[in-house]
Structures are given as C-alpha cells and as structure tokens.
Amino acid sequence: MNKGKLSQEEKTLLDAVESGEYESTLTKSRRKELEPAANLTFKKISE
C-alpha cells in the first residue's frame, strides 16, 4: 500500500468523516473486544 496516496474509496471515506457525515458506531462491547489487539499493536510499534 502506498502511504502517500489514497484510493478513491479512501478519499470518499475521509471526506465523509471530516465533514461529519460519518459517525462511528463503536459500542462498548466491541471496544472491549478490540482493545487487547490495539494494545499489542502499539506495544510492537513502540519497541
């Protein structure tokens, strides 16, 4: 994946997020499920 260029789909999503059209539907239970993986990822990046 090229870090410098966004696909058309990525641009569309970014525009929607920045304009307030898109809102996350992350629930507390889903967040709890994802936190361990996110913490491991952050830990690996930080090392």
Backbone as numpy.savetxt, mean C-alpha at the origin, in Angstrom:
# Nx Ny Nz CAx CAy CAz Cx Cy Cz
10.12 -4.57 -12.00 9.27 -3.38 -12.00 10.15 -2.15 -12.00
9.84 -1.24 -12.86 10.57 0.01 -12.95 10.08 0.95 -11.85
10.98 1.34 -10.97 10.58 2.17 -9.83 10.27 3.60 -10.24
10.75 4.03 -11.41 10.58 5.41 -11.80 9.31 5.72 -12.57
8.69 4.70 -13.15 7.51 4.94 -13.98 6.33 4.14 -13.48
5.17 4.76 -13.51 3.94 4.09 -13.09 3.17 3.63 -14.32
2.52 2.48 -14.18 1.63 2.01 -15.24 0.39 2.90 -15.24
-0.41 2.78 -16.28 -1.64 3.57 -16.35 -2.56 3.23 -15.19
-2.63 1.95 -14.84 -3.47 1.53 -13.71 -2.98 2.16 -12.41
-1.67 2.18 -12.21 -1.10 2.78 -11.00 -1.36 4.28 -10.96
-1.26 4.95 -12.10 -1.54 6.39 -12.17 -2.99 6.68 -11.81
-3.88 5.85 -12.34 -5.31 6.03 -12.07 -5.60 5.86 -10.59
-5.02 4.83 -9.98 -5.22 4.60 -8.55 -4.62 5.74 -7.73
-3.42 6.17 -8.08 -2.79 7.27 -7.36 -3.63 8.54 -7.44
-4.13 8.85 -8.62 -4.99 10.03 -8.79 -6.24 9.93 -7.91
-6.84 8.74 -7.85 -8.04 8.54 -7.05 -7.74 8.72 -5.56
-6.62 8.19 -5.11 -6.25 8.34 -3.69 -5.98 9.80 -3.37
-5.22 10.46 -4.22 -4.86 11.86 -3.96 -6.05 12.80 -4.01
-7.05 12.48 -4.83 -8.22 13.35 -4.94 -9.28 13.04 -3.89
-9.09 11.97 -3.13 -10.05 11.61 -2.10 -11.17 10.72 -2.59
-11.12 10.28 -3.85 -12.16 9.40 -4.39 -12.06 8.00 -3.82
-10.86 7.59 -3.47 -10.62 6.23 -2.96 -10.38 6.30 -1.46
-11.03 5.41 -0.75 -10.84 5.35 0.69 -10.61 3.90 1.09
-9.61 3.68 1.90 -9.29 2.33 2.34 -10.41 1.74 3.16
-10.61 0.44 3.01 -11.62 -0.27 3.80 -10.95 -1.27 4.73
-9.77 -0.93 5.19 -9.01 -1.80 6.08 -9.74 -1.92 7.42
-10.12 -3.14 7.75 -10.82 -3.38 9.02 -9.80 -3.70 10.11
-10.23 -3.62 11.34 -9.34 -3.93 12.46 -8.84 -5.37 12.38
-9.71 -6.30 12.01 -9.30 -7.71 11.94 -8.30 -7.92 10.80
-8.49 -7.26 9.66 -7.55 -7.39 8.54 -6.21 -6.76 8.90
-6.26 -5.63 9.59 -5.02 -4.98 10.02 -4.23 -5.88 10.96
-4.94 -6.52 11.90 -4.29 -7.42 12.84 -3.64 -8.59 12.09
-4.29 -9.04 11.04 -3.78 -10.14 10.23 -2.51 -9.73 9.46
-2.45 -8.50 9.00 -1.34 -8.03 8.17 -0.15 -7.51 8.96
-0.35 -7.09 10.19 0.73 -6.49 10.97 1.98 -7.35 11.12
1.87 -8.64 11.41 3.09 -9.44 11.54 3.94 -9.46 10.27
3.31 -9.58 9.12 4.05 -9.59 7.86 4.70 -8.24 7.62
4.00 -7.17 7.92 4.55 -5.83 7.73 5.74 -5.61 8.66
5.64 -6.06 9.89 6.75 -5.92 10.84 7.97 -6.69 10.39
7.77 -7.91 9.87 8.90 -8.69 9.36 9.55 -8.01 8.16
8.74 -7.46 7.29 9.26 -6.77 6.11 10.08 -5.57 6.54
9.55 -4.78 7.47 10.27 -3.60 7.95 11.57 -4.01 8.61
11.54 -5.08 9.39 12.73 -5.56 10.07 13.81 -5.96 9.07
13.43 -6.67 8.01 14.38 -7.10 6.98 14.99 -5.90 6.26
14.16 -4.90 5.97 14.63 -3.70 5.27 15.59 -2.91 6.15
15.33 -2.88 7.44 16.12 -2.09 8.38 17.48 -2.70 8.69
17.64 -3.98 8.43 18.89 -4.66 8.78 20.02 -4.31 7.84
